Amino acid sequence: MGYSDLDQLAINTIRLLAVDATFKANSGHPGAPMGMAPVAHVLFNKFMNFNPQNPGWANRDRFVLSNGHGCMLQYALLHLFGYKVTMDDLKNFRQVDSITPGHPEAHDTPGIEVTTGPLGQGFANAVGLAMAQAHSAGVFNKPGYNLFDNYTYMFFGDGCAMEGIASEAASMAGHLQLGNLIAIYDDNHISIDGDTKCAFTEDVTKRFEAYGWHTVWVKDGDNDLEAIEAAIKEARAVTDKPSMIRLTTTIGFGSKLQGTGGVHGNPLKADDSEGVKARFGFDPKQSFVVPQQVYDLYHKHAAEGAAKEQEWNQLLQKFGAEYAAEHADLTRRLSGKLPEGWEKSLPVYKSTDAAVASRKLSETVLEKIHDVIPELLSGSADLTGSNNTRWKDAVDFQPPVLGIGNWAGRYIRYGVREHAMAAVMNGLTAYGVNIIPAGGTFLNFVSYAAGAVRLSALSRVRAIHVATHDSIGLGEDGPTHQPIETLAHFRALPNCMVWRPADGNETSAAYYSALTAKHTPSILALTRQNLPQLENSSIEAAIKGAYVAVEDPSATVTLISTGSEVSICIDAAKNLKEKHGVAARVVSVPCFEVFDAQDKAYKLQVLPDNIPILSVEALSTMGWERYSHEQFGLNRFGVSGPYKEVYAKFEFTPEGISKRALATIDFYKGQPVRSPVNRAFQQIL
Amino acid sequence: MGYSDLDQLAINTIRLLAVDATFKANSGHPGAPMGMAPVAHVLFNKFMNFNPQNPGWANRDRFVLSNGHGCMLQYALLHLFGYKVTMDDLKNFRQVDSITPGHPEAHDTPGIEVTTGPLGQGFANAVGLAMAQAHSAGVFNKPGYNLFDNYTYMFFGDGCAMEGIASEAASMAGHLQLGNLIAIYDDNHISIDGDTKCAFTEDVTKRFEAYGWHTVWVKDGDNDLEAIEAAIKEARAVTDKPSMIRLTTTIGFGSKLQGTGGVHGNPLKADDSEGVKARFGFDPKQSFVVPQQVYDLYHKHAAEGAAKEQEWNQLLQKFGAEYAAEHADLTRRLSGKLPEGWEKSLPVYKSTDAAVASRKLSETVLEKIHDVIPELLSGSADLTGSNNTRWKDAVDFQPPVLGIGNWAGRYIRYGVREHAMAAVMNGLTAYGVNIIPAGGTFLNFVSYAAGAVRLSALSRVRAIHVATHDSIGLGEDGPTHQPIETLAHFRALPNCMVWRPADGNETSAAYYSALTAKHTPSILALTRQNLPQLENSSIEAAIKGAYVAVEDPSATVTLISTGSEVSICIDAAKNLKEKHGVAARVVSVPCFEVFDAQDKAYKLQVLPDNIPILSVEALSTMGWERYSHEQFGLNRFGVSGPYKEVYAKFEFTPEGISKRALATIDFYKGQPVRSPVNRAFQQIL
C-alpha cells in the first residue's frame, strides 16, 4: 500500500511508451496497454519475482498476456525492468526482424513466456504453466524445499473471454484447483466491433464461479492501486482455486477517444498523443521518454528478483546435498537433456511379429519409455481407451483432495477439450523443466485444435499429438470422423512433423524423432486397425523420414505410401509381379518433413530417376505431387461401414493399386522420367 | 400428463432398437439412446410438430442431436414415426452406403436436420436454427400470421458441454435471447474416460445461467415422464431466454452396465442384451421388435403433424392474398431459388479503375447485392471494420429489446467466436428458407473454425467465409496472424471452394460462384492491401476457376498465381521481357476446385504442354504441384513488418519471381514438358 506520485509516473511512462511505439510504427494497439498499465505496474513491481538477467530462472513467476495485441505493454515492462529489450527495440516495434513483433513471440524476445495474439491461446497456455508448476512441486518439493512455488499471472480481455478455447481451459483449471493461477480480466467493455453489449452480455464473473474459480472485482482499475493490490493479495491467499480478478478499466485511458473502439487497434493521432502527454505531465513534443526515477524504481525490483534467484540457487544446492538423486534428475531436466540411453527402451520388431494397430504400438512405446523419461506427461481429450495413451500403472494428474490422483501424476484428463489440450501442452512445455506432453485425440479432431497446434509450431515447442483413428480405416464412425484433409493441413504447417508410421519399428522411430526434436511439435497419425510388421523396416531407416521397403532392380514403377497403406502397396507389388509380370519398388515415407531434410543423394536413392512414382494414401492427394508423378488417394469424404469394406469401396486394395500402377507405367512409357527430388531452385526457409 | 404402460412400451421399444442395431453392427453407442429414450418420447410425441411425409415443412419443429454418436435414438424415432427410414435401414446401421451411418448426416437421411457427431457442433447448429426461426419470424410474420414460430430442440451430453464451440454458441444464444431454443442436457455423469468427476466438475447449470439462459432440473430423467413434460412446458413458456433442461439420466438404462462408461461406446454383450429385453417384457430371443401399438401411437402423432402442416399451408395461402409481395418473396425463398437477375448487380471493373484491397471489393459486392438478395445475412466475428462485411445501412440482428437492432436485421454480431460462427452459419442454412450466411474473420482464424467448416463441406451447405488478411500481406500483425498452411488445408477439404481473387472482377466472380453453389461452402481469401485491376480479367473468365491473364505466343514459361501475387507476376513478365528478353505467360487461378471441374481442352488451353509452369503464391507451396512444375511460395512462418518490406524480404517481387522463372526455364531446357493437366488415371470422386 502507500502509492506515490512515482507509481503514477511509472504507470504513465508505460502508457506513453505504448502511445509512442504504436505512433512510430503507425500500427498496433495502444488501448489495452493504456488501460492495463496500472495493474501491470502493481503486479510486476509489488508481487512478481523475476530476474531480468536470467529470464529462464526456473521458479520465476510467469506472466502471460493472453490479449497479445496489447504487447507494447509487455515490451515496455521488459525494457523498464532491464530485460534485453532496448529502447531501440521499442522504436523498432512491428518492424521486419525486430524482437518486438506485432504480437509477442516467445522465441524472439527475452522475458516473453509464450507466443500469444490469437485470442484465448494465452489463457490456456497459462493454465498449462500453472499445471507445470503444480506438477513440478508435486515431483520435487520436499519439506523445507519449496523449489517450485511460483505464481502464473495472466491478463485476458473480452476477446479471450469469448473464445471457446478459454472456456475449455477455464473449466479445466477450475477442476484442477490450480491455486497458483491468477487471471486478470480487462473488463473494458470494448472489443473491435465497439461496445461489448452488441455480442457479449453474459455474466463473466458468475461463469468463472461456475467453473470453480475464486473471483474478485476491482471496480476502478484505472486509479485504485490499493484495490488492485488487495485483489491480488486476496487471490494469492486462495490456494485451492484459481482466481479471476475482474478489473474494470477504461481502454485507452488518457486519450481523447478513451473508452471507445477507436483506441483499440489504431495508433493515437498526433494531437491526441500530445494531449495525453500533456495530461500526464510529460513534454508533448518528446517521445520515448523514461524518467530516470522510473528506471531506478524498476531496476530496484529487478535486483530484488535477482537476489531471490540467488536464494533459490542456494536452496537448490542444499537440496542436492539432501536429495542427491532428485537433484540430479532436476538439474538434468533443467538442462533440457533427455536421460542418457533412454532410446534403448524403444521397442523393436521383427517381421514375424504379430500385426498390431499403430495406436497399440504407440501404447507399447509409452509403456516401455515412461519409466526412463519421467518428464513425459501423457493424456487424452477423453479418449483414453481409444487413443491408448495411458500406461498401465499411470497415476492421474489431479488435486490430491479428489482422491483420484495427485500433483505428481503424469496422466492428464483433458476432457473433451481438444483446443485447450493443445494450448495447455504448449504451456506445459514453456515452463522450462523439459516436460514433454503427449496428448491424444482422433486425428480428425486435431483440427479442433488447429489454432494451438499452429502456435506449437511457431513457438517451436516439443509437443506430441497422439492422433489415432487416422483415416477411413476407423470404419463405422463414418465421414464425420474420417480425416481427409488433415494430413495435408498439418504437412503444410511449417515446423510441424507429421508422422504416419506403417508398423512397430516406424512407430518407435516416430517417437524417437518426436522426443528428440526439442523445437518442433509432432503429430503421430495412428491406426485403429491392425498393421503387419514390415520386412525391411527399422528405426534407423524410418528416422530418415523415408526408406525403401521393397527394392527391385528391375522395377518399372515405385509405389510410395504411408501408414496402413504401405503393407497394401507391398501386396500390390506382389500382385503386379504375379498377375502382370511387372516389377515394382515400394517406399515408405512416414514423415515428409524429416525426409525433406535428408541430402539429395539419399533422396535420389529412395526416389530414383527413370522410374515413375505412384503415391498411395487413403486421404487427400494434396501435397503428394512433391514425391510422385501420379497420386492415388481420397479427394472426397469417406463412408460409414466396416473398414475392410470401406477400403474395398474406394479400391485401396492390392488390385486397386495395381490398376493404377499399370496406368502410371503406361502413361510414362517412352517419356524421360525425372525424379521429383530434382528441383529448379531452393525454397526460402 | 397421464402416462400409461403404452408410453413405457414405446420408450423401451426405442431402447431395444438401439440395443439391436448396435449389436448387429457390432459397433456404435447404445448408452445415450437407452438413457434418453424417455425424454425423446415425451418430446417427440407430446410437443413436437412435424410431418414425416414432408420432412421439409418450413415451420416444423427442429430437432438436433448434438451428441450425434447416440444417433440410433434418432434413427429409431424417425422409423417409428413414419419417416422414410425402414426397419431394413435400421438393420443396416453403420454399413457402407446405408442411410443410417455412424453419425447423423443431414443429406442422407430424411428427418435429420444437421450433420452431427463431432462434439459441440450440433449445439451451435441449433443456435443457428433458432436464429433462422427468429429472423424468418421477424421478416415474414404479420398480425394473425405466425408463419414461423417453431421451436428448436436440441440434446447434448457432457462431451458437448466441455467443447469450447458449445460454450461460444451458448453465450451467443443467451445474448440473443432465443426464446424458442430448448436444449436438453443429458446429465449422465459419464464420458468415454468414465465418470466425469475426472475432468468435468463445473456447475453446468450455473454456467448457463451466467450466459442468460433459463434453467430447469429434472432429477429423474429415467422414469419421471411428468417432470420431463413439465420442464419442457416451463421452457416453452419462457419467451425471452433460451432454456436448458438439465436431465439427470442413467446411461445405458436397463443394461447390466448401466451408469458406467462400459455402455457408452460399445454394443451390449449378447447376455446383457437378452437381459434388458427380459427386464422390459420383450422376448429375449427376438430382435428389432416394434409392437404394433407403438407404431399406432406414433403414427397418430405423425398424422396430427401432417394436419398441422395442412393448416399452415392454408395460412400461407391466406397470407398470399393479403401480403402478395411478401408471399412471393417467401415462396421463392422456400423454392431455393435466387431472385431473377440478381447477378446484374455484381460490380464490374475496367483495368483503368483504381487499385483496391479485395476486402474492400468484397464490401462493394455486399453493398451492391444486399438489396437484391434479401436472404443474404452478413456478419463478423468481431472484425467488422477489418473484414468490411457490413453494408452501410445494415441493421443488426438483435433482440429488439436491446435497442440496437431487431429480428429482421441482417447483420450478425458473432463476437470473437469463430468456431461457433461457422457452425451457426451451418444451422442458418439448414433452416431451409434459403438463408445465405456470410461470416467474416481473418483467414488465419478460419482455422479456429476448421471443425465447423469441415461439416459445411460434408453436409453440403452454402456458407460463405469472408476471410480477409489472407497472407503476409497483412503486415505488422506478424506471423501469429499470417496464414501459411491455411489455403492448402481448405483446398484439401472435399467440397469446399477456396477463392483467392486478384482484383475486382475476380471478387465478383467469387461471389457469383459462392452464391450459386447451393451445396458447397466457400472461403473467400481477401487482401488487406490494395490490388490493381487486371487487364484481362472478367467475371466470365474468372468463374472458370482459372484463365490466361497475360498471353504470349512466344512464351517459354507460364507463371500461375492467385490473388495479390497475380499482379506481381504480371510485373515479373514485363521484367523478364525487358531485362532478360524472355517471354512469359501469366495465369490467374482464383479457385482450384472450380478449375478442376473444367473440361480438359480448356485446362490445356490455360496450362498448355511444352511450357514449364512456375507457381507463385505467398503461402505454403503444398498442392501447387498439381498445376505447376516448380513452386515459389512460403514454407516457413512470416514476419511482422510493413507489408511491402515483408514481401521484399521473401522476394515476392518482380525480380524475385523473374529469378525463379529463369531457373525454371533453365531446368526444363531440352526436356519434353508435359502439362500437369495430363494424368495417368482419374480420381475417385
Interface residues (C-beta under 8 A of the other chain):
Chain A: A25 S27 G28 G68 R94 Q95 V96 D97 S98 P101 G102 H103 E105 T115 T116 G117 P118 L119 D158 G159 C160 M162 E163 G164 I165 A166 S167 E168 S171 M172 G174 H175 S191 I192 D193 K197 C198 A199 F200 T201 E202 D203 V204 T205 K206 R207 E209 A210 Y211 G212 S380 D382 L383 T384 G385 S386 D396 Q398 L402 I404 R413 Y414 G415 V416 R417 H419 A420 N444 F445 S447 Y448 A450 G451 R454 L455 A457 L458 G475 E476 D477 G478 P479 T480 H481 I484 E485 A488 H489 F490 R491 A492 L493 P494 N495 S620 T621 M622 G623 E625 R626 H629 E630 F632 G633 L634 N635 R636 F637 V639 S640 G641 P642 E645 V646 K649 F650 E651 K659 R660 A663 T664 D666 F667 Y668 Q671 P672 R674 P676 N678 R679 A680 F681 Q683 I684 L685
Chain B: A25 S27 G28 G68 R94 Q95 V96 D97 S98 P101 G102 H103 E105 T115 T116 G117 P118 L119 D158 G159 C160 M162 E163 G164 I165 A166 S167 E168 S171 M172 G174 H175 S191 I192 D193 K197 C198 A199 F200 T201 E202 D203 V204 T205 K206 R207 E209 A210 Y211 G212 S380 D382 L383 T384 G385 S386 D396 Q398 L402 I404 R413 Y414 G415 V416 R417 H419 A420 N444 F445 S447 Y448 A450 G451 R454 L455 A457 L458 G475 E476 D477 G478 P479 T480 H481 I484 E485 A488 H489 F490 R491 A492 L493 P494 N495 S620 T621 M622 G623 E625 R626 H629 E630 F632 G633 L634 N635 R636 F637 V639 S640 G641 P642 E645 V646 K649 F650 E651 K659 R660 A663 T664 D666 F667 Y668 Q671 P672 R674 P676 N678 R679 A680 F681 Q683 I684 L685
